[in-house]
Amino acid sequence: MEQKRVVGVKQSRKAIREGRARRVYLACDADPAITEPIAAECAAAGIPVETGRTMAQLGRACGIAVGASVAAELSS
């Protein structure tokens, strides 16, 4: 079964605000100016955050050829 997800700051933030994000992944080597506001939104919404991957690893995990700062796993 394939997990539904979105990749990128804008799409992830939209999913968080709409209550569709089940878990959010933040790249550990991404710019904190990008990741800290997302982490704060997740904390306010009670969404778990994982930070153990680099941008390159997160991009590969999402099936894209470039690095990703943020990705969100969506509720089904």
Predicted model as a PDB file, atoms N, CA, C, CB and O in Angstrom, pLDDT in the B-factor column:
MODEL        1                                                                  
ATOM      1  N   MET A   1       0.848  -1.190   0.000  1.00 30.00           N  
ATOM      2  CA  MET A   1       0.000   0.000   0.000  1.00 30.00           C  
ATOM      3  C   MET A   1       0.889   1.247   0.000  1.00 30.00           C  
ATOM      4  CB  MET A   1      -0.962   0.001   1.233  1.00 30.00           C  
ATOM      5  O   MET A   1       1.782   1.382   0.837  1.00 30.00           O  
ATOM      6  N   GLU A   2       0.646   2.121  -0.908  1.00 51.00           N  
ATOM      7  CA  GLU A   2       1.469   3.333  -1.036  1.00 51.00           C  
ATOM      8  C   GLU A   2       0.967   4.419  -0.090  1.00 51.00           C  
ATOM      9  CB  GLU A   2       1.459   3.851  -2.494  1.00 51.00           C  
ATOM     10  O   GLU A   2      -0.234   4.667   0.015  1.00 51.00           O  
ATOM     11  N   GLN A   3       1.910   5.060   0.593  1.00 69.00           N  
ATOM     12  CA  GLN A   3       1.562   6.163   1.488  1.00 69.00           C  
ATOM     13  C   GLN A   3       1.286   7.415   0.668  1.00 69.00           C  
ATOM     14  CB  GLN A   3       2.693   6.422   2.516  1.00 69.00           C  
ATOM     15  O   GLN A   3       2.008   7.710  -0.284  1.00 69.00           O  
ATOM     16  N   LYS A   4       0.258   8.139   1.032  1.00 93.00           N  
ATOM     17  CA  LYS A   4       0.005   9.427   0.386  1.00 93.00           C  
ATOM     18  C   LYS A   4       0.879  10.458   1.074  1.00 93.00           C  
ATOM     19  CB  LYS A   4      -1.516   9.829   0.456  1.00 93.00           C  
ATOM     20  O   LYS A   4       0.986  10.475   2.300  1.00 93.00           O  
ATOM     21  N   ARG A   5       1.510  11.325   0.274  1.00 95.00           N  
ATOM     22  CA  ARG A   5       2.387  12.340   0.849  1.00 95.00           C  
ATOM     23  C   ARG A   5       2.452  13.557  -0.068  1.00 95.00           C  
ATOM     24  CB  ARG A   5       3.801  11.767   1.088  1.00 95.00           C  
ATOM     25  O   ARG A   5       2.103  13.505  -1.247  1.00 95.00           O  
ATOM     26  N   VAL A   6       2.908  14.634   0.517  1.00 96.00           N  
ATOM     27  CA  VAL A   6       3.203  15.842  -0.255  1.00 96.00           C  
ATOM     28  C   VAL A   6       4.635  16.236   0.062  1.00 96.00           C  
ATOM     29  CB  VAL A   6       2.196  17.015   0.077  1.00 96.00           C  
ATOM     30  O   VAL A   6       5.143  15.969   1.151  1.00 96.00           O  
ATOM     31  N   VAL A   7       5.274  16.873  -0.902  1.00 96.00           N  
ATOM     32  CA  VAL A   7       6.669  17.277  -0.749  1.00 96.00           C  
ATOM     33  C   VAL A   7       6.766  18.775  -0.973  1.00 96.00           C  
ATOM     34  CB  VAL A   7       7.596  16.506  -1.737  1.00 96.00           C  
ATOM     35  O   VAL A   7       6.156  19.314  -1.897  1.00 96.00           O  
ATOM     36  N   GLY A   8       7.532  19.446  -0.125  1.00 96.00           N  
ATOM     37  CA  GLY A   8       7.742  20.875  -0.282  1.00 96.00           C  
ATOM     38  C   GLY A   8       7.072  21.670   0.812  1.00 96.00           C  
ATOM     39  O   GLY A   8       6.128  21.214   1.457  1.00 96.00           O  
ATOM     40  N   VAL A   9       7.584  22.867   1.004  1.00 96.00           N  
ATOM     41  CA  VAL A   9       7.110  23.715   2.096  1.00 96.00           C  
ATOM     42  C   VAL A   9       5.652  24.111   1.909  1.00 96.00           C  
ATOM     43  CB  VAL A   9       7.974  24.963   2.205  1.00 96.00           C  
ATOM     44  O   VAL A   9       4.850  23.957   2.830  1.00 96.00           O  
ATOM     45  N   LYS A  10       5.296  24.619   0.729  1.00 96.00           N  
ATOM     46  CA  LYS A  10       3.934  25.123   0.516  1.00 96.00           C  
ATOM     47  C   LYS A  10       2.886  24.027   0.652  1.00 96.00           C  
ATOM     48  CB  LYS A  10       3.823  25.764  -0.858  1.00 96.00           C  
ATOM     49  O   LYS A  10       1.880  24.204   1.339  1.00 96.00           O  
ATOM     50  N   GLN A  11       3.125  22.892  -0.004  1.00 97.00           N  
ATOM     51  CA  GLN A  11       2.137  21.808   0.054  1.00 97.00           C  
ATOM     52  C   GLN A  11       2.051  21.209   1.456  1.00 97.00           C  
ATOM     53  CB  GLN A  11       2.488  20.712  -0.962  1.00 97.00           C  
ATOM     54  O   GLN A  11       0.966  20.862   1.921  1.00 97.00           O  
ATOM     55  N   SER A  12       3.195  21.088   2.127  1.00 97.00           N  
ATOM     56  CA  SER A  12       3.188  20.535   3.486  1.00 97.00           C  
ATOM     57  C   SER A  12       2.463  21.473   4.441  1.00 97.00           C  
ATOM     58  CB  SER A  12       4.626  20.284   3.978  1.00 97.00           C  
ATOM     59  O   SER A  12       1.654  21.032   5.258  1.00 97.00           O  
ATOM     60  N   ARG A  13       2.754  22.764   4.337  1.00 97.00           N  
ATOM     61  CA  ARG A  13       2.084  23.744   5.213  1.00 97.00           C  
ATOM     62  C   ARG A  13       0.572  23.728   4.993  1.00 97.00           C  
ATOM     63  CB  ARG A  13       2.639  25.167   4.960  1.00 97.00           C  
ATOM     64  O   ARG A  13      -0.199  23.815   5.948  1.00 97.00           O  
ATOM     65  N   LYS A  14       0.155  23.617   3.742  1.00 97.00           N  
ATOM     66  CA  LYS A  14      -1.276  23.558   3.425  1.00 97.00           C  
ATOM     67  C   LYS A  14      -1.907  22.324   4.068  1.00 97.00           C  
ATOM     68  CB  LYS A  14      -1.499  23.540   1.890  1.00 97.00           C  
ATOM     69  O   LYS A  14      -2.994  22.410   4.639  1.00 97.00           O  
ATOM     70  N   ALA A  15      -1.229  21.173   3.978  1.00 97.00           N  
ATOM     71  CA  ALA A  15      -1.745  19.932   4.571  1.00 97.00           C  
ATOM     72  C   ALA A  15      -1.842  20.050   6.097  1.00 97.00           C  
ATOM     73  CB  ALA A  15      -0.841  18.737   4.188  1.00 97.00           C  
ATOM     74  O   ALA A  15      -2.795  19.559   6.701  1.00 97.00           O  
ATOM     75  N   ILE A  16      -0.854  20.702   6.713  1.00 97.00           N  
ATOM     76  CA  ILE A  16      -0.876  20.905   8.170  1.00 97.00           C  
ATOM     77  C   ILE A  16      -2.075  21.778   8.551  1.00 97.00           C  
ATOM     78  CB  ILE A  16       0.456  21.561   8.662  1.00 97.00           C  
ATOM     79  O   ILE A  16      -2.824  21.453   9.472  1.00 97.00           O  
ATOM     80  N   ARG A  17      -2.244  22.870   7.843  1.00 95.00           N  
ATOM     81  CA  ARG A  17      -3.335  23.806   8.173  1.00 95.00           C  
ATOM     82  C   ARG A  17      -4.710  23.203   7.934  1.00 95.00           C  
ATOM     83  CB  ARG A  17      -3.197  25.079   7.356  1.00 95.00           C  
ATOM     84  O   ARG A  17      -5.669  23.543   8.627  1.00 95.00           O  
ATOM     85  N   GLU A  18      -4.810  22.311   6.958  1.00 96.00           N  
ATOM     86  CA  GLU A  18      -6.097  21.671   6.657  1.00 96.00           C  
ATOM     87  C   GLU A  18      -6.348  20.431   7.505  1.00 96.00           C  
ATOM     88  CB  GLU A  18      -6.158  21.299   5.190  1.00 96.00           C  
ATOM     89  O   GLU A  18      -7.401  19.802   7.391  1.00 96.00           O  
ATOM     90  N   GLY A  19      -5.387  20.076   8.354  1.00 95.00           N  
ATOM     91  CA  GLY A  19      -5.547  18.920   9.220  1.00 95.00           C  
ATOM     92  C   GLY A  19      -5.378  17.587   8.504  1.00 95.00           C  
ATOM     93  O   GLY A  19      -5.831  16.557   9.004  1.00 95.00           O  
ATOM     94  N   ARG A  20      -4.731  17.591   7.338  1.00 96.00           N  
ATOM     95  CA  ARG A  20      -4.544  16.354   6.565  1.00 96.00           C  
ATOM     96  C   ARG A  20      -3.206  15.683   6.835  1.00 96.00           C  
ATOM     97  CB  ARG A  20      -4.664  16.646   5.089  1.00 96.00           C  
ATOM     98  O   ARG A  20      -3.018  14.526   6.457  1.00 96.00           O  
ATOM     99  N   ALA A  21      -2.269  16.378   7.480  1.00 97.00           N  
ATOM    100  CA  ALA A  21      -0.932  15.821   7.724  1.00 97.00           C  
ATOM    101  C   ALA A  21      -0.964  14.911   8.949  1.00 97.00           C  
ATOM    102  CB  ALA A  21       0.112  16.954   7.920  1.00 97.00           C  
ATOM    103  O   ALA A  21      -1.444  15.306  10.012  1.00 97.00           O  
ATOM    104  N   ARG A  22      -0.450  13.691   8.795  1.00 97.00           N  
ATOM    105  CA  ARG A  22      -0.378  12.745   9.909  1.00 97.00           C  
ATOM    106  C   ARG A  22       1.003  12.786  10.561  1.00 97.00           C  
ATOM    107  CB  ARG A  22      -0.698  11.317   9.428  1.00 97.00           C  
ATOM    108  O   ARG A  22       1.124  12.596  11.771  1.00 97.00           O  
ATOM    109  N   ARG A  23       2.040  13.031   9.766  1.00 97.00           N  
ATOM    110  CA  ARG A  23       3.421  13.103  10.247  1.00 97.00           C  
ATOM    111  C   ARG A  23       4.189  14.000   9.287  1.00 97.00           C  
ATOM    112  CB  ARG A  23       4.081  11.672  10.351  1.00 97.00           C  
ATOM    113  O   ARG A  23       3.951  13.968   8.080  1.00 97.00           O  
ATOM    114  N   VAL A  24       5.107  14.797   9.815  1.00 98.00           N  
ATOM    115  CA  VAL A  24       5.890  15.709   8.984  1.00 98.00           C  
ATOM    116  C   VAL A  24       7.372  15.382   9.148  1.00 98.00           C  
ATOM    117  CB  VAL A  24       5.604  17.196   9.360  1.00 98.00           C  
ATOM    118  O   VAL A  24       7.851  15.123  10.252  1.00 98.00           O  
ATOM    119  N   TYR A  25       8.079  15.402   8.029  1.00 97.00           N  
ATOM    120  CA  TYR A  25       9.514  15.125   8.010  1.00 97.00           C  
ATOM    121  C   TYR A  25      10.247  16.411   7.644  1.00 97.00           C  
ATOM    122  CB  TYR A  25       9.859  13.975   7.004  1.00 97.00           C  
ATOM    123  O   TYR A  25       9.950  17.033   6.625  1.00 97.00           O  
ATOM    124  N   LEU A  26      11.206  16.806   8.482  1.00 98.00           N  
ATOM    125  CA  LEU A  26      12.010  18.001   8.229  1.00 98.00           C  
ATOM    126  C   LEU A  26      13.459  17.562   8.035  1.00 98.00           C  
ATOM    127  CB  LEU A  26      11.882  19.039   9.405  1.00 98.00           C  
ATOM    128  O   LEU A  26      13.991  16.800   8.843  1.00 98.00           O  
ATOM    129  N   ALA A  27      14.090  18.034   6.982  1.00 98.00           N  
ATOM    130  CA  ALA A  27      15.490  17.686   6.733  1.00 98.00           C  
ATOM    131  C   ALA A  27      16.376  18.343   7.785  1.00 98.00           C  
ATOM    132  CB  ALA A  27      15.925  18.121   5.308  1.00 98.00           C  
ATOM    133  O   ALA A  27      16.217  19.525   8.091  1.00 98.00           O  
ATOM    134  N   CYS A  28      17.310  17.570   8.337  1.00 97.00           N  
ATOM    135  CA  CYS A  28      18.166  18.091   9.409  1.00 97.00           C  
ATOM    136  C   CYS A  28      19.167  19.127   8.907  1.00 97.00           C  
ATOM    137  CB  CYS A  28      18.911  16.952  10.076  1.00 97.00           C  
ATOM    138  O   CYS A  28      19.691  19.914   9.695  1.00 97.00           O  
ATOM    139  N   ASP A  29      19.439  19.132   7.583  1.00 97.00           N  
ATOM    140  CA  ASP A  29      20.399  20.094   7.041  1.00 97.00           C  
ATOM    141  C   ASP A  29      19.721  21.230   6.264  1.00 97.00           C  
ATOM    142  CB  ASP A  29      21.389  19.378   6.138  1.00 97.00           C  
ATOM    143  O   ASP A  29      20.386  21.981   5.551  1.00 97.00           O  
ATOM    144  N   ALA A  30      18.410  21.349   6.405  1.00 97.00           N  
ATOM    145  CA  ALA A  30      17.686  22.431   5.723  1.00 97.00           C  
ATOM    146  C   ALA A  30      17.833  23.732   6.519  1.00 97.00           C  
ATOM    147  CB  ALA A  30      16.178  22.065   5.547  1.00 97.00           C  
ATOM    148  O   ALA A  30      18.181  23.717   7.699  1.00 97.00           O  
ATOM    149  N   ASP A  31      17.566  24.834   5.861  1.00 96.00           N  
ATOM    150  CA  ASP A  31      17.645  26.153   6.482  1.00 96.00           C  
ATOM    151  C   ASP A  31      16.628  26.254   7.627  1.00 96.00           C  
ATOM    152  CB  ASP A  31      17.396  27.270   5.430  1.00 96.00           C  
ATOM    153  O   ASP A  31      15.434  26.060   7.400  1.00 96.00           O  
ATOM    154  N   PRO A  32      17.078  26.551   8.847  1.00 97.00           N  
ATOM    155  CA  PRO A  32      16.141  26.676   9.971  1.00 97.00           C  
ATOM    156  C   PRO A  32      15.058  27.730   9.743  1.00 97.00           C  
ATOM    157  CB  PRO A  32      16.901  27.012  11.230  1.00 97.00           C  
ATOM    158  O   PRO A  32      13.972  27.626  10.313  1.00 97.00           O  
ATOM    159  N   ALA A  33      15.333  28.738   8.922  1.00 97.00           N  
ATOM    160  CA  ALA A  33      14.313  29.745   8.619  1.00 97.00           C  
ATOM    161  C   ALA A  33      13.116  29.110   7.902  1.00 97.00           C  
ATOM    162  CB  ALA A  33      14.913  30.875   7.755  1.00 97.00           C  
ATOM    163  O   ALA A  33      12.002  29.630   7.959  1.00 97.00           O  
ATOM    164  N   ILE A  34      13.356  27.997   7.237  1.00 95.00           N  
ATOM    165  CA  ILE A  34      12.284  27.269   6.553  1.00 95.00           C  
ATOM    166  C   ILE A  34      11.635  26.255   7.495  1.00 95.00           C  
ATOM    167  CB  ILE A  34      12.830  26.556   5.298  1.00 95.00           C  
ATOM    168  O   ILE A  34      10.409  26.166   7.566  1.00 95.00           O  
ATOM    169  N   THR A  35      12.452  25.498   8.211  1.00 96.00           N  
ATOM    170  CA  THR A  35      11.916  24.386   8.987  1.00 96.00           C  
ATOM    171  C   THR A  35      11.325  24.780  10.335  1.00 96.00           C  
ATOM    172  CB  THR A  35      12.985  23.387   9.205  1.00 96.00           C  
ATOM    173  O   THR A  35      10.374  24.142  10.786  1.00 96.00           O  
ATOM    174  N   GLU A  36      11.851  25.806  10.992  1.00 97.00           N  
ATOM    175  CA  GLU A  36      11.360  26.157  12.323  1.00 97.00           C  
ATOM    176  C   GLU A  36       9.889  26.591  12.338  1.00 97.00           C  
ATOM    177  CB  GLU A  36      12.210  27.257  12.894  1.00 97.00           C  
ATOM    178  O   GLU A  36       9.149  26.171  13.229  1.00 97.00           O  
ATOM    179  N   PRO A  37       9.436  27.423  11.380  1.00 97.00           N  
ATOM    180  CA  PRO A  37       8.002  27.760  11.389  1.00 97.00           C  
ATOM    181  C   PRO A  37       7.108  26.539  11.152  1.00 97.00           C  
ATOM    182  CB  PRO A  37       7.711  28.814  10.327  1.00 97.00           C  
ATOM    183  O   PRO A  37       6.022  26.447  11.725  1.00 97.00           O  
ATOM    184  N   ILE A  38       7.556  25.612  10.318  1.00 97.00           N  
ATOM    185  CA  ILE A  38       6.790  24.381  10.076  1.00 97.00           C  
ATOM    186  C   ILE A  38       6.734  23.554  11.359  1.00 97.00           C  
ATOM    187  CB  ILE A  38       7.423  23.549   8.917  1.00 97.00           C  
ATOM    188  O   ILE A  38       5.677  23.041  11.726  1.00 97.00           O  
ATOM    189  N   ALA A  39       7.875  23.428  12.038  1.00 97.00           N  
ATOM    190  CA  ALA A  39       7.924  22.674  13.297  1.00 97.00           C  
ATOM    191  C   ALA A  39       6.985  23.299  14.329  1.00 97.00           C  
ATOM    192  CB  ALA A  39       9.371  22.627  13.848  1.00 97.00           C  
ATOM    193  O   ALA A  39       6.323  22.580  15.077  1.00 97.00           O  
ATOM    194  N   ALA A  40       6.926  24.619  14.372  1.00 97.00           N  
ATOM    195  CA  ALA A  40       6.044  25.310  15.317  1.00 97.00           C  
ATOM    196  C   ALA A  40       4.574  25.031  14.992  1.00 97.00           C  
ATOM    197  CB  ALA A  40       6.316  26.829  15.293  1.00 97.00           C  
ATOM    198  O   ALA A  40       3.769  24.807  15.896  1.00 97.00           O  
ATOM    199  N   GLU A  41       4.226  25.044  13.712  1.00 97.00           N  
ATOM    200  CA  GLU A  41       2.845  24.738  13.315  1.00 97.00           C  
ATOM    201  C   GLU A  41       2.480  23.305  13.691  1.00 97.00           C  
ATOM    202  CB  GLU A  41       2.656  24.951  11.798  1.00 97.00           C  
ATOM    203  O   GLU A  41       1.368  23.037  14.144  1.00 97.00           O  
ATOM    204  N   CYS A  42       3.426  22.387  13.499  1.00 97.00           N  
ATOM    205  CA  CYS A  42       3.192  20.987  13.851  1.00 97.00           C  
ATOM    206  C   CYS A  42       2.985  20.838  15.353  1.00 97.00           C  
ATOM    207  CB  CYS A  42       4.367  20.110  13.386  1.00 97.00           C  
ATOM    208  O   CYS A  42       2.093  20.112  15.793  1.00 97.00           O  
ATOM    209  N   ALA A  43       3.808  21.525  16.138  1.00 97.00           N  
ATOM    210  CA  ALA A  43       3.682  21.456  17.594  1.00 97.00           C  
ATOM    211  C   ALA A  43       2.315  21.966  18.031  1.00 97.00           C  
ATOM    212  CB  ALA A  43       4.800  22.267  18.276  1.00 97.00           C  
ATOM    213  O   ALA A  43       1.676  21.370  18.899  1.00 97.00           O  
ATOM    214  N   ALA A  44       1.868  23.062  17.437  1.00 97.00           N  
ATOM    215  CA  ALA A  44       0.578  23.637  17.787  1.00 97.00           C  
ATOM    216  C   ALA A  44      -0.570  22.705  17.401  1.00 97.00           C  
ATOM    217  CB  ALA A  44       0.406  24.993  17.110  1.00 97.00           C  
ATOM    218  O   ALA A  44      -1.603  22.672  18.069  1.00 97.00           O  
ATOM    219  N   ALA A  45      -0.380  21.948  16.319  1.00 96.00           N  
ATOM    220  CA  ALA A  45      -1.440  21.054  15.830  1.00 96.00           C  
ATOM    221  C   ALA A  45      -1.312  19.634  16.379  1.00 96.00           C  
ATOM    222  CB  ALA A  45      -1.420  21.012  14.310  1.00 96.00           C  
ATOM    223  O   ALA A  45      -2.163  18.786  16.112  1.00 96.00           O  
ATOM    224  N   GLY A  46      -0.247  19.372  17.150  1.00 97.00           N  
ATOM    225  CA  GLY A  46      -0.053  18.038  17.704  1.00 97.00           C  
ATOM    226  C   GLY A  46       0.382  17.000  16.683  1.00 97.00           C  
ATOM    227  O   GLY A  46       0.090  15.814  16.837  1.00 97.00           O  
ATOM    228  N   ILE A  47       1.077  17.440  15.643  1.00 97.00           N  
ATOM    229  CA  ILE A  47       1.528  16.536  14.582  1.00 97.00           C  
ATOM    230  C   ILE A  47       2.974  16.133  14.869  1.00 97.00           C  
ATOM    231  CB  ILE A  47       1.402  17.210  13.168  1.00 97.00           C  
ATOM    232  O   ILE A  47       3.822  17.000  15.085  1.00 97.00           O  
ATOM    233  N   PRO A  48       3.270  14.817  14.875  1.00 98.00           N  
ATOM    234  CA  PRO A  48       4.653  14.389  15.123  1.00 98.00           C  
ATOM    235  C   PRO A  48       5.598  14.819  14.007  1.00 98.00           C  
ATOM    236  CB  PRO A  48       4.712  12.877  15.286  1.00 98.00           C  
ATOM    237  O   PRO A  48       5.229  14.838  12.833  1.00 98.00           O  
ATOM    238  N   VAL A  49       6.819  15.161  14.394  1.00 98.00           N  
ATOM    239  CA  VAL A  49       7.838  15.622  13.442  1.00 98.00           C  
ATOM    240  C   VAL A  49       9.057  14.706  13.541  1.00 98.00           C  
ATOM    241  CB  VAL A  49       8.240  17.114  13.718  1.00 98.00           C  
ATOM    242  O   VAL A  49       9.484  14.347  14.639  1.00 98.00           O  
ATOM    243  N   GLU A  50       9.610  14.331  12.392  1.00 97.00           N  
ATOM    244  CA  GLU A  50      10.848  13.553  12.352  1.00 97.00           C  
ATOM    245  C   GLU A  50      11.915  14.383  11.645  1.00 97.00           C  
ATOM    246  CB  GLU A  50      10.634  12.178  11.628  1.00 97.00           C  
ATOM    247  O   GLU A  50      11.643  15.026  10.631  1.00 97.00           O  
ATOM    248  N   THR A  51      13.133  14.364  12.188  1.00 96.00           N  
ATOM    249  CA  THR A  51      14.201  15.208  11.641  1.00 96.00           C  
ATOM    250  C   THR A  51      15.474  14.436  11.330  1.00 96.00           C  
ATOM    251  CB  THR A  51      14.520  16.316  12.606  1.00 96.00           C  
ATOM    252  O   THR A  51      16.530  15.050  11.182  1.00 96.00           O  
ATOM    253  N   GLY A  52      15.414  13.125  11.226  1.00 94.00           N  
ATOM    254  CA  GLY A  52      16.624  12.329  11.100  1.00 94.00           C  
ATOM    255  C   GLY A  52      17.231  12.198   9.722  1.00 94.00           C  
ATOM    256  O   GLY A  52      18.251  11.524   9.576  1.00 94.00           O  
ATOM    257  N   ARG A  53      16.652  12.809   8.707  1.00 96.00           N  
ATOM    258  CA  ARG A  53      17.167  12.645   7.342  1.00 96.00           C  
ATOM    259  C   ARG A  53      17.722  13.957   6.804  1.00 96.00           C  
ATOM    260  CB  ARG A  53      16.065  12.122   6.409  1.00 96.00           C  
ATOM    261  O   ARG A  53      17.301  15.044   7.201  1.00 96.00           O  
ATOM    262  N   THR A  54      18.691  13.822   5.875  1.00 97.00           N  
ATOM    263  CA  THR A  54      19.194  15.004   5.173  1.00 97.00           C  
ATOM    264  C   THR A  54      18.231  15.342   4.041  1.00 97.00           C  
ATOM    265  CB  THR A  54      20.642  14.768   4.624  1.00 97.00           C  
ATOM    266  O   THR A  54      17.316  14.576   3.738  1.00 97.00           O  
ATOM    267  N   MET A  55      18.449  16.503   3.419  1.00 97.00           N  
ATOM    268  CA  MET A  55      17.599  16.897   2.290  1.00 97.00           C  
ATOM    269  C   MET A  55      17.671  15.862   1.165  1.00 97.00           C  
ATOM    270  CB  MET A  55      18.016  18.285   1.760  1.00 97.00           C  
ATOM    271  O   MET A  55      16.651  15.514   0.572  1.00 97.00           O  
ATOM    272  N   ALA A  56      18.875  15.374   0.875  1.00 97.00           N  
ATOM    273  CA  ALA A  56      19.042  14.386  -0.201  1.00 97.00           C  
ATOM    274  C   ALA A  56      18.306  13.091   0.140  1.00 97.00           C  
ATOM    275  CB  ALA A  56      20.543  14.097  -0.446  1.00 97.00           C  
ATOM    276  O   ALA A  56      17.630  12.518  -0.715  1.00 97.00           O  
ATOM    277  N   GLN A  57      18.436  12.631   1.377  1.00 97.00           N  
ATOM    278  CA  GLN A  57      17.759  11.398   1.793  1.00 97.00           C  
ATOM    279  C   GLN A  57      16.239  11.565   1.755  1.00 97.00           C  
ATOM    280  CB  GLN A  57      18.209  10.991   3.208  1.00 97.00           C  
ATOM    281  O   GLN A  57      15.520  10.658   1.335  1.00 97.00           O  
ATOM    282  N   LEU A  58      15.763  12.711   2.190  1.00 97.00           N  
ATOM    283  CA  LEU A  58      14.326  12.960   2.199  1.00 97.00           C  
ATOM    284  C   LEU A  58      13.783  13.027   0.772  1.00 97.00           C  
ATOM    285  CB  LEU A  58      14.010  14.263   2.954  1.00 97.00           C  
ATOM    286  O   LEU A  58      12.707  12.501   0.487  1.00 97.00           O  
ATOM    287  N   GLY A  59      14.528  13.674  -0.121  1.00 96.00           N  
ATOM    288  CA  GLY A  59      14.122  13.723  -1.527  1.00 96.00           C  
ATOM    289  C   GLY A  59      14.035  12.333  -2.138  1.00 96.00           C  
ATOM    290  O   GLY A  59      13.062  12.007  -2.818  1.00 96.00           O  
ATOM    291  N   ARG A  60      15.062  11.507  -1.893  1.00 96.00           N  
ATOM    292  CA  ARG A  60      15.053  10.124  -2.412  1.00 96.00           C  
ATOM    293  C   ARG A  60      13.896   9.325  -1.831  1.00 96.00           C  
ATOM    294  CB  ARG A  60      16.382   9.418  -2.092  1.00 96.00           C  
ATOM    295  O   ARG A  60      13.236   8.573  -2.549  1.00 96.00           O  
ATOM    296  N   ALA A  61      13.647   9.486  -0.534  1.00 94.00           N  
ATOM    297  CA  ALA A  61      12.558   8.749   0.111  1.00 94.00           C  
ATOM    298  C   ALA A  61      11.204   9.115  -0.483  1.00 94.00           C  
ATOM    299  CB  ALA A  61      12.553   9.019   1.611  1.00 94.00           C  
ATOM    300  O   ALA A  61      10.273   8.309  -0.482  1.00 94.00           O  
ATOM    301  N   CYS A  62      11.109  10.342  -0.990  1.00 93.00           N  
ATOM    302  CA  CYS A  62       9.855  10.807  -1.604  1.00 93.00           C  
ATOM    303  C   CYS A  62       9.812  10.536  -3.102  1.00 93.00           C  
ATOM    304  CB  CYS A  62       9.668  12.296  -1.353  1.00 93.00           C  
ATOM    305  O   CYS A  62       8.825  10.846  -3.769  1.00 93.00           O  
ATOM    306  N   GLY A  63      10.886   9.957  -3.624  1.00 94.00           N  
ATOM    307  CA  GLY A  63      10.900   9.608  -5.037  1.00 94.00           C  
ATOM    308  C   GLY A  63      11.162  10.763  -5.979  1.00 94.00           C  
ATOM    309  O   GLY A  63      10.741  10.733  -7.135  1.00 94.00           O  
ATOM    310  N   ILE A  64      11.861  11.794  -5.487  1.00 95.00           N  
ATOM    311  CA  ILE A  64      12.203  12.909  -6.365  1.00 95.00           C  
ATOM    312  C   ILE A  64      13.722  12.983  -6.504  1.00 95.00           C  
ATOM    313  CB  ILE A  64      11.629  14.252  -5.816  1.00 95.00           C  
ATOM    314  O   ILE A  64      14.459  12.491  -5.650  1.00 95.00           O  
ATOM    315  N   ALA A  65      14.173  13.598  -7.581  1.00 95.00           N  
ATOM    316  CA  ALA A  65      15.606  13.612  -7.908  1.00 95.00           C  
ATOM    317  C   ALA A  65      16.372  14.731  -7.209  1.00 95.00           C  
ATOM    318  CB  ALA A  65      15.788  13.745  -9.400  1.00 95.00           C  
ATOM    319  O   ALA A  65      17.599  14.781  -7.297  1.00 95.00           O  
ATOM    320  N   VAL A  66      15.681  15.617  -6.527  1.00 96.00           N  
ATOM    321  CA  VAL A  66      16.338  16.736  -5.837  1.00 96.00           C  
ATOM    322  C   VAL A  66      16.074  16.627  -4.340  1.00 96.00           C  
ATOM    323  CB  VAL A  66      15.836  18.109  -6.384  1.00 96.00           C  
ATOM    324  O   VAL A  66      15.228  15.845  -3.906  1.00 96.00           O  
ATOM    325  N   GLY A  67      16.796  17.408  -3.564  1.00 96.00           N  
ATOM    326  CA  GLY A  67      16.586  17.404  -2.121  1.00 96.00           C  
ATOM    327  C   GLY A  67      15.264  18.034  -1.734  1.00 96.00           C  
ATOM    328  O   GLY A  67      14.706  18.850  -2.468  1.00 96.00           O  
ATOM    329  N   ALA A  68      14.776  17.645  -0.577  1.00 97.00           N  
ATOM    330  CA  ALA A  68      13.527  18.207  -0.061  1.00 97.00           C  
ATOM    331  C   ALA A  68      13.751  18.674   1.367  1.00 97.00           C  
ATOM    332  CB  ALA A  68      12.370  17.169  -0.126  1.00 97.00           C  
ATOM    333  O   ALA A  68      14.347  17.955   2.169  1.00 97.00           O  
ATOM    334  N   SER A  69      13.280  19.869   1.689  1.00 97.00           N  
ATOM    335  CA  SER A  69      13.390  20.385   3.055  1.00 97.00           C  
ATOM    336  C   SER A  69      12.292  19.828   3.947  1.00 97.00           C  
ATOM    337  CB  SER A  69      13.335  21.910   3.054  1.00 97.00           C  
ATOM    338  O   SER A  69      12.510  19.535   5.122  1.00 97.00           O  
ATOM    339  N   VAL A  70      11.100  19.689   3.359  1.00 98.00           N  
ATOM    340  CA  VAL A  70       9.919  19.290   4.116  1.00 98.00           C  
ATOM    341  C   VAL A  70       9.100  18.312   3.304  1.00 98.00           C  
ATOM    342  CB  VAL A  70       9.072  20.512   4.501  1.00 98.00           C  
ATOM    343  O   VAL A  70       8.972  18.443   2.087  1.00 98.00           O  
ATOM    344  N   ALA A  71       8.545  17.325   3.999  1.00 97.00           N  
ATOM    345  CA  ALA A  71       7.576  16.403   3.384  1.00 97.00           C  
ATOM    346  C   ALA A  71       6.551  16.059   4.455  1.00 97.00           C  
ATOM    347  CB  ALA A  71       8.279  15.093   2.813  1.00 97.00           C  
ATOM    348  O   ALA A  71       6.868  16.057   5.644  1.00 97.00           O  
ATOM    349  N   ALA A  72       5.336  15.772   4.040  1.00 97.00           N  
ATOM    350  CA  ALA A  72       4.278  15.416   4.990  1.00 97.00           C  
ATOM    351  C   ALA A  72       3.589  14.139   4.524  1.00 97.00           C  
ATOM    352  CB  ALA A  72       3.247  16.574   5.138  1.00 97.00           C  
ATOM    353  O   ALA A  72       3.252  13.982   3.350  1.00 97.00           O  
ATOM    354  N   GLU A  73       3.390  13.239   5.471  1.00 96.00           N  
ATOM    355  CA  GLU A  73       2.616  12.022   5.225  1.00 96.00           C  
ATOM    356  C   GLU A  73       1.167  12.388   5.550  1.00 96.00           C  
ATOM    357  CB  GLU A  73       3.137  10.778   6.103  1.00 96.00           C  
ATOM    358  O   GLU A  73       0.878  12.969   6.596  1.00 96.00           O  
ATOM    359  N   LEU A  74       0.268  12.038   4.635  1.00 96.00           N  
ATOM    360  CA  LEU A  74      -1.123  12.447   4.783  1.00 96.00           C  
ATOM    361  C   LEU A  74      -1.979  11.353   5.400  1.00 96.00           C  
ATOM    362  CB  LEU A  74      -1.692  12.844   3.443  1.00 96.00           C  
ATOM    363  O   LEU A  74      -1.714  10.163   5.229  1.00 96.00           O  
ATOM    364  N   SER A  75      -3.010  11.776   6.121  1.00 92.00           N  
ATOM    365  CA  SER A  75      -3.993  10.829   6.642  1.00 92.00           C  
ATOM    366  C   SER A  75      -4.775  10.261   5.466  1.00 92.00           C  
ATOM    367  CB  SER A  75      -4.950  11.510   7.681  1.00 92.00           C  
ATOM    368  O   SER A  75      -4.978  10.926   4.451  1.00 92.00           O  
ATOM    369  N   SER A  76      -5.203   9.030   5.625  1.00 75.00           N  
ATOM    370  CA  SER A  76      -5.939   8.408   4.503  1.00 75.00           C  
ATOM    371  C   SER A  76      -7.386   8.801   4.459  1.00 75.00           C  
ATOM    372  CB  SER A  76      -5.847   6.915   4.583  1.00 75.00           C  
ATOM    373  O   SER A  76      -8.119   8.357   3.575  1.00 75.00           O  
TER     374      SER A  76                                                      
ENDMDL                                                                          
END                                                                             
